[in-house]
Amino acid sequence: MATHCSPRFEEHIAYALKNPFHKGISRIESRQYISFYEEDESCNQLLLKLAKIDFNRVQIWHQQELVEILRWHKELDVEVNFPYSRDRPVETYLWTVGTFFESHYATTRKFLTKFTILLTYLDDTYDAYGTIEELRLLTNAIQRWDSDHLEEAPNSMKFLCKAYLDLFHEKEEEFNNEGKPYHLSYAIDALKAQFRYYHLEAEWLNKGDMPRFEEYMDNAGLSTCYHVMANVAFTGMGEIAGVKEFEWLKSFPKIDEATMIICRLMDDLVTTEREKQWKHIPTGIECYMKTYGVSEEEAVEEFQRNISNAWKDINEELIKPTRPLLMIFLNLARVMDVLYKYKDAYTYSASLKDIIKSLFIDAIPM
């Protein structure tokens, strides 16, 4: 069809086929469509100018937040404390901007970014660093919400545990003053569970177990971190996220499960090369192949079908209330589609350079 269109529309069609609007990060799509609109000979110049001003104004807010986050990140002294881990503060901020970019979510966006930066170090600690005995100490310490019993653990684990406790204690006073201490308690419970999910995977690796695919997914969907990230995001949603809504999230609703399926399966499809660099827990592809006696190609096709079905579940759930809460799950799924559709762009982040520049560095020329 594109061959029968003008060159300008050919460009639009090619972009839409590669990057479906519904699966795109809002800020990326906004920037792209401002560019497309500017090329339209019939564009309204006043509307175009307002769109550029608005985009650049929001970009300034994001730049200020990013400076604050990088200042906090510098204090972590990552090269000393987590030399074995991926270090992606700017890419993590992109992730949270993809979840919610609006100015009134600034405080929660910074909280979620810091939380997720630490989550990357935590993931790599369980995947590639700690012994099973050390990881057991770390898991038990966070269940007690106390870092005082980590004398025998490596310094990196002590630092990581304390960093999480400090981050939450910093937010505790804020929520207590607002009369909403329960907001943080749900996020803390979800974080404790996240440590347990990671620990179970470490036990599989330590024992050399290859779980059945269903057993793998029961834990691996949760270990994606999307459920705990949603809990943290809910803390900043104001009056629309009360006890009822947190209890709903705690029940793992259909839209929550759909985002976790998308995250887990897309991650499994593209992270094989990275995991080959060290002894790793079985991937979903490996578990599926062994459980059902199929080829890798057949497993990949099944994963792609499941991802497509999970998107249908998200679309179905979006017609229900409350829309701002549901948008968190949609946007988390969108981030996965952008970052993991073709490769693990979070780990191999050079491919995100242009996106990061366009969102956080280069203003749209007026």
N, C-alpha and C positions, 0 to 999 in steps of 0.2 A: 504493500500500500504506500509506503514511504516514497517509492520511486515515482509516484504520480503526484507528489506534493511539491510545493516550493521548497527550496533549500532550508528556509527558516523552519518550516513545519517538519521537515525531515529530521532536523536537529532535535526538535521537541519530542518527536515520536521515538527516536533512538534513545533519548535520555529516559523517557517514561518506561520503555521496555527494559532498560537496564536497572532503573531505580524507580519502581512503582511509588507513586505519591503516597498512597496509604501506608506504605512500609518505610517511609523516609523520616529522618529526624527533622522536626519542624523548622529549626533554624537553617539547616542546610537547604531545605526545599524553598524557604522564603528567599534566601540569597539567590538561588538559581532562578526562581521565577521573576524576581526583580530584574535580573539580567535579560531574561526572555522578553519581559514586558517592554523593556527599554528599546529592544530591537523592533518592536511593533510600530509601524509607521502611524498607526491610528491611536497610539497611547496618549493618555491624558497626562500632560507634563506636570500639572499640579499634583495629581495623585501619585505619579512617579516620585516626585520630590519628597512628598510626605512619607512614602514608603521607605525611601533611603534614609531620611532623617530618623524615622522610628527605628530602623535596623541599627544604625550607627549609635543611637542613644542607648539601646539595649546592650550593644557590644561594649560600650564604655563601662556599664555596670558589671558586665562579666569580666572585663579586664581588671577592675578593682577587686573583685572577689578572688580572681586567680592570683593576684599579687599577695593577698592575705593568705591564701592556701599555700603558696610556694614558700612564704615566710615560715609558716608552721611546719611545712615539710622539711625545710632546711634543718630545723631543730631535731629532727629524727635521726640525723647523721646516718643516712642509709648505707653508705659505703662501709661504715664500721659495724653497724648493727644488723644489716641484712645484705651482706655482700653476695649471697647466693640467689637473691630474689630479683624478679622483674621490678623495675621502678618506673611507674607511669603516672606521675601526678597530673600532668596536663591531659593525658588521654582519659584519666579517670574523671577529670572535670568535664570533659566532653561527654562522657557517659551520663553524668548527672544533669548537665544542660539538656541532653536529649530526653531526660525523664521529665524535667520541668524547667523552663527557661524564664518564666515570668518574674518580674522584680519582687513581687510579694512573697516569693518562695526563697529569697536570698539566704536567710538564716538557715533554713533546712537544707538548701542546696550545698552550703558550705559544710554543714554537719554530715550530710550523706557522702560528700566527696572525701572528707577526712576518714570517715568510717570505711569507705571502699578502698582507699589507699592502703589502710592497715589490713584490709581483707585480702589484698593481693599478697602481702608479705605472709599472712597467715596461710593462705593456700599453698604457697611455695614452701613454707616451713613443713607442712604436712606431706607435701608431694615429694620433696627432694632433699630435705635437710635433717630433720630430727630422727633419732632412733625411736623404736616403738615405746621404750621405757620413758624416754624424755617426753614424747608426745602424750603419754598417759599422764605425766605430771602436769603438763600444760592444760590438758583437757579437764582434769580434776580441779585445777586452780581456778579456772574460769567458772566452773559449776559452783564453787564456793564464793565466787566474786571476790577473790582475795589472792594477791600475788605473793603473800608471805611464805608460802610453802613450796617455793621453787628453787631452794638452795642448790639442789643437785642438777638443775636444768642449765643449759647454756645461757649465756648472757642475752643472746638475741631473743630467747623465749621470755626471759624475765622482762626485758624491755618491751616486748610486744604486748604482754599481758598488762603491764603497768600503763602502756599507752592507751589501751582500750578503756581501762578503769578511769584514767584521767579524763579521757574524752567524754565519757558518760557522766562523771561527777561534775564536769564543767556545765553540762546541760541540765543536771538534776535541779539545781537551784532555780534555773529559769522556769522549768515546768512546775515546780512547787509553788513559785510565786504566782503562776497563772492558775493554780488550783487544779492542775491536771497531771498529778504524779503518775497516774496509770499509763499515760502516753509512753513514758520511758520504760516502764516495767515490761510492757509487751515486747519492745525492741530488745531489752536485755534478755528476756526468755528466748527470743528467736536467735539471738547471738549465741547463747549457751548451747542451743540445739545445733547451731552451725558447727561449733567445735566438735560436737558428738558425731555429726555426719562425716566430717573430715577424718575423725579418728577411726570410724568404722572402715573407711577406705584404706587408711594406713594399716589396719589389721589385716585386711584382705591381701595387701601387698606383702606384709610381713610373713603371712602364712602361705603365700603363693596360691591363694584361692582364686578361682574363676567362677563367680556367682552366676546363677541363671539370670537371663536378661531381666525377668520381672523383678527379681531381688535387687539386681543392679539399679534399675530405674526407681524402685521404692526409695533408695537412698540417694542416688546420683541426681535425681531431679531436685531434691532438696539441697544437695551440696552445691548446686549452681550458684547459690547466694541470692537468687532473685526473691525468694520469700522473705529473707531477713532484710534485704534492701527495701522491699515494699513496706515492711514494718517501720523502718527508719523514716521512709518518705511520709508515711501516715502521720508521724509525729508533728509534721508541719502543716497539716491540712485544716487546722482551726476547728471551728465548731462542727463541721460536717463529719469529723472523725472522732466519735465518742466511744464509750465502752462497747456499745452495740456493734459498731463498725470494726473495732479491733477484734472482738470476739468472732465476727464474721470472717475476718482475715485469718484468724487462728484456726478456723475450720478448714482451711485450704480450699476456697471456693473454686469453681470451674475455671474462671478466668486466670486465677493465680496458678493453677496447675498447667494451664495452656502455656503461659509464659515460661514456666519452668521446663516444660517439654521442649519448647523452641530453643531455649538457652542450652539445655543439655545436649540435644541432638545436633544442633548446629555446631556447638563446640566440639563434639566428638567427630564430626565430619571433617574438621579442618586442623585439629591439633595433633594429629598422629605424628607428624615429623618432629615436633618439639619434644614429645614424650619419648621418642626413640633415643633421645640423647641421654636418658637415664632410666634406671629400672622404674617402671611405672605401674600403677594399678591398671587392671584390664579396662580397655575402653568399651563403650557401648557397642561399637561395631564388632569387636572381638567376642563379647558376651553373646551378642545376637547370632553371630556365625556359629558359635559352639552350641548354643541352646537349640537352634533350629536346623543345624547342619546345612547351611546355605553358603553361597559364595559371598565374597566381599561386595561384589557388584549388586547382588540381590539385597544384601543388608543395607547398602546405601540407598537403593530405591525405596525400601520400606521406611527408612528414616525420613526421606524426602516426603513420602506420603503422610507420615505422622506429623511432620512439620506443617504441611498444608492443612491437615485436619485441625491442628491446634489453632491456626490462624482463623479458621471458620468458627471455632469455639469462641475466640476473642470477639469476632464480629457479632456473633449472636448475643454475647453477654453485654456488649456495649449499649444495647437499647434499654438496659435496666438502669435504675438509679443506683448510686449517685455518680453522675457523669465525671466530676473532677477526680474522684477516687479511682474510677475505672480507667481513666486516662493514664494513670501511673503504669498500669499493666500493659496497656497498648504501647506506651512509649518505651518501656523496657524491652518489649518484643521488637520494636522498631530499631533500637540501638543494636540488638543482636543481628538484625538483618543487614544493617549498614556495616558493622564491624566484622562479621563472620561469614558473609555470604560466599566470598571467594577464598578467603584465607583468614588466619587468626591475626587480624590487624591490631589487636590490642597488644599482643606479644611482639609481633613484627610491625612496629608502629610507623615505619618510614612511609608506608602507604597513606597514612593519615595526615602527612605534612601539609598538603594543600587544603584539606578541610580545616585543620587547626588554624592555618594562616587566615583563611577566609572568615572564620567565625570570631577569632580572638585577637588578630593582629591587624589585618588590612581592612580599613573602613571602605565602604562603597564610595567611589568618587562621585561628587555632586556635579 
